[in-house]
Amino acid sequence: MSKDYWFFLSYARNDAQGDPYLKEFYEKLANDVRGPAGLRSDTKVRDIGFIDDLGLESGTQWTEGLAEALQSSRVLVCLYSRSFFNSPWCGREFEVFRQRVASWVAATQAAQWPPLIQPVLWDRPDQLPQRLPGILGELGLQHTHRDFGEMYAKEGLYYIMRMKEDREYNRFLLAFRERVAQAGKQNPLPRLATLQSWDQVPSAFDAAPVASSAPPSRLPATSSLPPTSGPEVVWFVYVAGRDQDYINGNVRNQVACYGPQGGASWRPYMPPSEAPVGILTTKIALNRNPRPMLRETLNLSVELVTHVRHALDTNTPVILIVDPWSLQLNSFRAPLAELNRQVLANCGVIIIWNDQDQETQATSATLRNAINQTFADTITSKQLYFRDSVSESQMEEALNEAIREVQDKIDKRTNLLRPVDAGRGSLPLLNVNPGSPSR
């Protein structure tokens, strides 16, 4: 029978064995969601949210009830723990929901990824794997929201429940129920037409992980090159740190827009927009006319210039999307300053500026000075494509212009390097009179 669950609770079975707290949280959340979701007061808990009561991760097939819930639930609620990220079942549940949301975004041409995957920090942050799955950064998922309380961000929900911290527990529930209810109301996710068999769905957690424990304000020495390259691909480099990079570097106070991963999960126009920069650039690149582009991410590292030169060898455009605040961090600024001194036809730089952020407005002179010092040669010589102070309304125009100009430069460079075809005409000869004296 067809269902209409408001949320699907995805959890690791190891976290529920012999422990009443997880089931208690499920029942409390379902009861709390009932009101803000606009459901009838007599709607039963089991019809509001789905939980796998069997608590088993055995076999390699979806059960009938689990399959129905994956196809019909509006919001995915994930309980983050070490066991959660080690579970192939949780990874597959996450991937099915990710595919549903991605299909909806593509069909509706939504401007940003809707908040239909809602993480809950179940373990303490230091109990999570040191390297979190890369998909979390790509989707810009946050799990240490300060509006859920300092104790939640530091200790996780399981600690709050076990220690009977009722005030903190209710504070979390009141805030979280609103997120779940509003996400389901504002983003009506269609039912999944067909569900692949369990063994055909890859775990979303098997992709390349993102380091969560790198030293603050430091870049890795190198990074892996994207798997695809060429004129029909664009490599994006997101020059934005993690929240702790800016805090530990004493750079800025408002760091909610970065989150624990930074990079592609940076939300450059927050406030007011919640859209991660990785989603913004993906949508623009794929919808370009008349020349759509495939998008790849080149992670920022000390060897940025070496990697951009490699891209040049394959005629691959590289676009850097830069947070001006990152130029206050020495390790971030250094590879950009080196790039500034190069003449690389395949590279463009876009600096994003959020005029609606009060801290950015108040520090504009300092940020402007850092931009001028880092990109002085680029600004004066115009060797690289460079666009400064790009607002949200200008983002699509700036990115399309950057890709177009970089492609033109690549085409001109390719023509100059093309060898002369001597077979299509004789080479020019000097007209020398045999009787004249030699010089």
Secondary structure by P-SEA (a helix, b strand, c coil): ccccccbbbbbbcccccccaaaaaaaaaaaaaaccccccccccccccccccccccccccccccaaaaaaaacccbbbbbccccccccaaaaaaaaaaaaaaaaaaaaaccccccccbbbbbcccccccccccccccccccccccccccccccccccaaaaaaacaaaaaaaaaaaaaaaaaaaaaacccccccccccccccccccccbbbbcccccccccccccccccccccbbbbbbccccaaaaaaacccccccccccccccccccccccccccaaaaaaaaaaacccbbbbbbbbccccaaaaaaaaaaaabbbbbbbcccccccccccaaaaaaaaacccccbbbbbbbccccaaaaaaaaaaaaaaaaacaaaaaaccccccccccccaaaaaaaaaaaaaaaaaaaaaaaacccccccccccccccccccccc
